[in-house]
Amino acid sequence: MTARSSVAILSSHGDLTSFSFDGRRIRFKTPKRLERYLDVREWDSGYLAVTARYHGLPDTEEYIDLVPILKNLYIDPDSFLSSIETVEVSYA
């Protein structure tokens, strides 16, 4: 039996952000000027503080609250987020 990972992945492509965990991926709209996420500064049960790079702007701290996004997708935030210990940026 394989151990379940506790790491979620954050990335972006075009005007969509992708958040993946345990074989599930949610995507949501982001500004078209977003080039990429650089790192996750803080993870707190659905709330992310990240460093983002926007076209023509200095790197900036952004905040993402996943709870309302999950609710809008009819995904129970508590069950989806409870096993996530860390979030990493990956563009692999």
N, C-alpha and C positions, 0 to 999 in steps of 0.2 A: 504494500500500500504506500502510495506517494504522499508525502507531507504537503498540505495545502499551503500555498504562498500567502503571506500577509501583506504583500506589496502591490499597490495599485499603480497604474501607468497613466500619465498625463501627456498629451501631445496635441498638435494642431495641424490642420492642413486647409489652406485657403481660409474660408470664413467659418470653419467648424473646429471646435475643440472636441477632443476625444478623451474619455476617462474610462479605463478598462480595469476590470478586476474579476478574477475567478471565472473567466470565460464569458463575461458579459461586458458589453461596451455601450456606453451612452454617448451621444453626440449632441452638441448644442451650438448655436450660433455665437460667433465672436466677431469683433470688428474686422473689416477687410484689411486694415493696416497692420494687424498682428502678423509678425513674421514668425515668431516662435517663443515658446516658454524656455527660459534658461535654467531655472531651478525652483524647487519648492522650499520656501523659507519656513513654513509652518503648516502642520496638518492637525486639525482638531475636530474629529468626528463629523466630517462633511464640510468643514470650512477650511479653505486653502488660502494661504498668502503665498504668492509666487512672484518671481521676477520675470517680466515679459519684455520682449523687444518688439517695438512698433516701427514701421517704416518711417524714417525721417525724424525720429524722436529718440531721446536718451532712454536707456533701460529704465523701467519703472516697476514699482511694486503694484501688483493687482490682487484683487480679492475675489474668490469664487465661492459662492455658497451653493453646495450641491443639494441640500435638502429640498428647497422648492422645485428644483429641476427634476429630482427623482419623483416628488409628489405629482408633478404635472405629467410624468410618464407612467403613473400608477404603479410605482415601485416603492415598496415599504423602505423608507430610509434607514430605520433601525436595523432591519435584518441585512440590508445590502452593505451598510457601512460598518457594522459591528466588528467584523473580522479584519478590517484594514488597519494595519499598524503604521505603515509609512506609504508615502506617495513619491514616485520618482518620475522625472521627465525623461522620455525616450522617444527618439525619432528613428528607431531601427526598422 
